[in-house]
Structure formats: C-alpha cells, structure tokens
C-alpha cells in the first residue's frame, strides 16, 4: 500500500471531525490530506496527526490527484461535487443519501458486503474514479447484526424501533439539545431551530421529512438500504425512527422473526464470532449496551438477546453503536482502507 | 351518590400527589379524606381543595369507615395493609403490581373493562370491602388503544417498544435525572442511586428486575396485564421496555398485526370515537403525540398511524400518555368514580 492523497469535504462538521479522529486512530497510509468545506467554514484551522491545516473552500481543482475523497457535507454538495471528484479520478466515499439507492452505486458496510466493493473496484479502469455510498447511521449498526442472523437462520420479518441521539442531526443537533437543557435549568427561553420540536427531555417520533405513506424518509432509508446491503430485496421489515434526548449513539429495539429455529444462546455464539460486533448481555449484572459506554468506540454492541414467544422462531435484541463513528466516519474510513488496498494492488498507471 | 370517606396511602409520593390533583379536578363527592404514608413521610402537610391536612403514619385504625382507599405506597405496603382495609369494609384501589394477576382481583381500565368492575362490585355483599387493581402505566395507555382495534379487526400479534420517563420510577427517578443533568452541566460528579445506570442523556433498556427468560418484570407485566384486561388470554405479544431521559409521559412504538384487513384511515375514525383517546396525526404539520404536550392531561394520544406492509394486515402507531395521570392516578380515580356510583346504588346497610 502506497501513500494516499486524501480529501475530506465537510471537514468541520460532526461527521467530518470524526473522520479525522478515525484516520488518526487507524493506519491508512496518507501522503497528503486536504480539508474542504463550504465558504462558511473555510478558514477554520484543524489539527491532524500533529499538524495544523487550514480548511479550504471547496473548488474543483482540489480534487486533482486525489485518490480518496470523503464527502460529508450533505446531499446538495455531494450532488454537485461528487461527479467532479470522480471525473478527476478519485474514489468518492459519500456519506449523503443521494446516491445510496442508485443501482450502479455500491452501498457498503465492510463487515457485510466488502465483496461488492471489491468487485466494483475490480471493474473500474485503473485511471477511473468511482463512487461508493456509505449507508444511513441506523442502517449500518442494524445490518452488522442482522446479516449473520440472516445467513444462519434466514430472516422472515424484522420490526425495528430506534432511539436516535441528536448527533445524528449533526453539530447543530448537539448544540440544540445542549442550549435547550441550559435554558430549562436557568429559566431561559427554549429555542427550537433545527429539530421539529423541543428535544430537551422529550422524544420526537420524526427524523427527516414525511412521505405520502406516513413513513419518514429516515424509516424508508433503513428499510431500503438494509435490503440492498444484505442483498435481500424482498425482506419484510418495518421501522419506527424516534429522536431521543441523548447526545451520542443510537439505540435500536429489534424484533427478528426467522425462517429456522433460533435460540438466544446460539445467537450469542454467532454474534460473538461476527466482525465488528461486541455481545454485552449479562442481565444478572444489569449489563447491556448503553450509549454512554459505546460513545467513541468502534463496535456495534448487542444485548437483551431473548426469545420472542409470540412467533414460532424469533428473538428480540437491543443494539447500540456510536452513530458518528461506526454509523458514519468509521464505516467510511473502513471503506477507504479497502479502496487503498485494492487500488494499490491494481495501481493507477 | 352520597359523600365518600376516602383514604390515600402513599399520599406524598409522585402518584399519591397526582391522585390529589385528579380528585381536585374531578367531581367525586368526598365527605372526608385521610392522607396516610410511611413513618418517613408522616407529618408532611398537604393542601387539598383549599384545606391543609397533615399526613398520618399508616395504622389499621385509619381504615375504619373508609369507603375507598387508594393504595400508592408500593407492593410491600399493599401486601400488608390491603387485607386490613378490605376487612374494614373499604374498596381498595391498588396501584401496586402485587394483586394484579390474582385471578380473583379485577384489573381495571375503565375505558376497556368497566363491566368487569361492575360485576365484581355487584357480587360483593353490601358490607364487604373489596380489592381492585390498577394496571402498570405502560399497560394502561396501550390497552386503551388496542381494545377498539381488537374488537374491530382482531389482534394477531403486537410488538411494543417503550420510551418511558423517569417519573415511572417515582419522585426519586425525577430527582435522579434532574440532579445528574445539573452535575453534568456544572462539572459535578454524577450519582447513580435509584436507576441501574446514568439516565441523564442515556437510554437504559431495563425497567424493574430481570426474569430467567431474559425479559424484565416490566415487560412481562405489560404482556400479562394486557391479556387479562382485554380478555385475550392467548394474545401474541412481545415487549421491550426502555427508560429514556424524559421527566414525564411514556411513549410507545406499537406494531399491530390484525386478523382482518386494516387501513390507517379506518383506524383514525375508530380511535377518534374511542373513549379516552385523542388522535393527533398530521404528519404534514409535524403533528404527532409528544410527551411535553401530553403532560398533565388525561387522554392517551395516538399518531403516526400508518400501514405496515411487512404483513398482510397491519399498522404501526405511536402513543403517548402521562404515566402519572392516565397511567396511574387518573385511572385509579376513574375506578373510584365507578365504585362510588355502584356502591351508592347498592348502599352499605
């Protein structure tokens, strides 16, 4: 693996900053790194591996010679600049939702479908850029758990209710919860700006906007993306997505009906052996996944694994992951590591 | 209806105080009221309908001549004093869980099974006391919604995930969230005393203790009590109960599979006509039930009603109610109102 030229677009956002942290924690060989953002955030100084960098306003020229470009600046920016970066020969790893369901774009969670990414890269011409989508945060932690269960037991139906932190709405979500809590505890006026209602000490059963069928886009994303990533286009699944007043990590209450007979002990053994998963399931000691413990870590945590007697074959479980990390930045960096390895084995001429 | 002699045991707790508020808001004819509590809380002064009362330490003598005794002081106190109050001729309305699943004890949500209560009272001898149980808070708001759907469409299976506020753990739960938030925002030390883990900005997938099958007692209560109240002993149902960092009201994400064909528009019409229910379901305006709006009110709110395409006949919906009010105090007072009416029609000799 030779050194990569990296660009990070949206470097000053919640996900962008977490990408920096993940790159610092891991060993991707980086020859050069460029931090890009909108005009608003240009000029910000960022520290990376002991050096200080000035964030530049994004411009097509910045993608020249870039090997891997992380896009974490929202859908509109991805739509505008991804084709430019791809044309310049970069592999764009896009965190936005705009290309995820595009049939030609691989949607990747490395623990689940790395082979799809490898096939995609193998079919690119050596000089060609490419586009890889990273899924919705709630999708990622879900499929990491569901895929091993699908492979061993067959999925008949999945019912999910989420408990999503404000960091899923970016830095402005974090600021909003924080400022509302301070206002409440100091008899100030609550301001609702970025979320549809007060989030301090309140649950909001709406993430993203509504579709005509009564589901939110967030709920639809989790269903559609899970089907695409696992290659189960007919998977029966329904999702309710709820924003809860936590700063970090998403929880999910997952009810799984399987084709084959399933029992909690076998699921524990299976998931303990699954990549990216930590089983944390000792009810006797009140041990189960908690957001305050998962924050800043890489794994998807699973616990509360128990039989669901309302179906012939089923289990309930509770999963938690850091939505900025495995749910966003880490997953993108894992994709980048595969790209770097594959493109070095078949280097650009 | 003639004036009742009322006792409130556990008058200084979160539910006890809410019983007072409900009694003040409603028109039960009260001739005399006695406030009782453990030795710890005895001596507290309480205001009721413009008069001040001293809370007395509970003693068997206090139940003499009492018509209706509200018990909201926990399971151990109910076990000890309920038989004494019943022996003295009172109708005990018990908020604890200890008698709920007893075959001889009616478990009542007036909107759902008031007739069971009337039959029970009709079968008591005129001088006899009796015992009526009020269900778990999460159960009450659930069956108020489920019963009309069961009657019209038939229930095949129900999957519930809860979002329960700290007030479900009583005043000490409220104090714990409050003090932890203050500690976090003032760089103080977080203290975990009454809940199994930090609740500030964290979700805890454990309410009450664990059973050998991996479910919590809370989850089992919701399943068993729902079956008993609705008279559906074989109802297929599974529950995940989660404590979230909100002060008031419980939310529930409810997935309902029905026997007969069901559609959201018909469910809206049905629930609008159902007692105790307010349909609040305008996604276009981001209108759906919220805890901060339901607090202090009597109804069970339902919204996010939408078809579940993962089954032949099914809907998802989101319900919210004030767990101290409809989930506890109000339900008990509604029971008392039926008792007063029925016992006056067949008065004690």
Contacts between the chains, C-beta under 8 A, distances in Angstrom:
chain1	res1	chain2	res2	distance
A	157	B	310	5.4
A	157	B	311	7.3
A	158	B	310	7.8
A	159	B	159	4.9
A	159	B	255	5.1
A	159	B	310	7.4
A	161	B	161	3.7
A	161	B	240	7.7
A	161	B	253	4.0
A	163	B	163	7.3
A	163	B	203	4.9
A	163	B	242	6.6
A	163	B	244	6.9
A	177	B	201	8.0
A	181	B	181	6.4
A	181	B	185	6.9
A	182	B	185	6.6
A	185	B	181	6.9
A	185	B	182	6.6
A	185	B	185	6.8
A	196	B	286	4.3
A	197	B	286	7.1
A	197	B	290	5.9
A	197	B	292	7.5
A	198	B	292	5.7
A	201	B	177	8.0
A	201	B	245	6.7
A	201	B	246	4.8
A	201	B	247	5.2
A	201	B	291	7.8
A	201	B	292	7.3
A	202	B	246	6.0
A	202	B	290	6.0
A	202	B	291	5.5
A	202	B	292	4.6
A	203	B	163	4.9
A	203	B	244	6.1
A	203	B	246	6.3
A	203	B	251	5.1
A	203	B	290	7.5
A	203	B	291	6.2
A	204	B	290	6.9
A	205	B	251	7.2
A	205	B	253	7.5
A	205	B	288	5.5
A	205	B	289	7.6
A	205	B	303	7.5
A	205	B	304	5.4
A	205	B	318	4.6
A	206	B	283	7.6
A	206	B	286	6.0
A	206	B	288	6.7
A	210	B	283	4.0
A	210	B	284	6.8
A	213	B	306	6.4
A	213	B	307	6.9
A	214	B	264	6.4
A	214	B	283	6.1
A	214	B	304	6.9
A	214	B	305	7.0
A	214	B	306	3.1
A	214	B	307	7.3
A	215	B	306	6.1
A	236	B	310	3.8
A	236	B	311	7.4
A	237	B	310	5.7
A	238	B	255	6.4
A	238	B	308	4.7
A	238	B	309	7.2
A	238	B	310	4.6
A	238	B	314	7.8
A	238	B	316	6.1
A	240	B	161	7.7
A	240	B	253	4.3
A	240	B	255	7.7
A	240	B	304	7.1
A	240	B	316	5.7
A	240	B	318	6.8
A	242	B	163	6.6
A	242	B	251	7.3
A	242	B	253	6.7
A	242	B	318	7.8
A	244	B	163	6.9
A	244	B	203	6.1
A	244	B	244	5.3
A	244	B	245	7.4
A	245	B	201	6.7
A	245	B	244	7.4
A	245	B	245	5.3
A	245	B	246	6.7
A	246	B	201	4.8
A	246	B	202	6.0
A	246	B	203	6.3
A	246	B	245	6.7
A	247	B	201	5.3
A	251	B	203	5.1
A	251	B	205	7.2
A	251	B	242	7.3
A	253	B	161	3.9
A	253	B	205	7.5
A	253	B	240	4.3
A	253	B	242	6.7
A	253	B	253	7.8
A	255	B	159	5.0
A	255	B	238	6.4
A	255	B	240	7.7
A	255	B	255	7.9
A	264	B	214	6.4
A	283	B	206	7.6
A	283	B	210	4.0
A	283	B	214	6.1
A	284	B	210	6.8
A	286	B	196	4.3
A	286	B	197	7.1
A	286	B	206	6.0
A	288	B	205	5.4
A	288	B	206	6.7
A	289	B	205	7.6
A	290	B	197	5.9
A	290	B	202	6.0
A	290	B	203	7.5
A	290	B	204	6.9
A	291	B	201	7.9
A	291	B	202	5.5
A	291	B	203	6.2
A	292	B	197	7.5
A	292	B	198	5.7
A	292	B	201	7.3
A	292	B	202	4.6
A	303	B	205	7.5
A	304	B	205	5.4
A	304	B	214	7.0
A	304	B	240	7.0
A	305	B	214	7.0
A	306	B	213	6.3
A	306	B	214	3.1
A	306	B	215	6.1
A	307	B	213	6.9
A	307	B	214	7.3
A	308	B	238	4.7
A	309	B	238	7.2
A	310	B	157	5.4
A	310	B	158	7.8
A	310	B	159	7.4
A	310	B	236	3.8
A	310	B	237	5.7
A	310	B	238	4.6
A	311	B	157	7.3
A	311	B	236	7.3
A	314	B	238	7.8
A	316	B	238	6.1
A	316	B	240	5.7
A	318	B	205	4.6
A	318	B	240	6.7
A	318	B	242	7.8
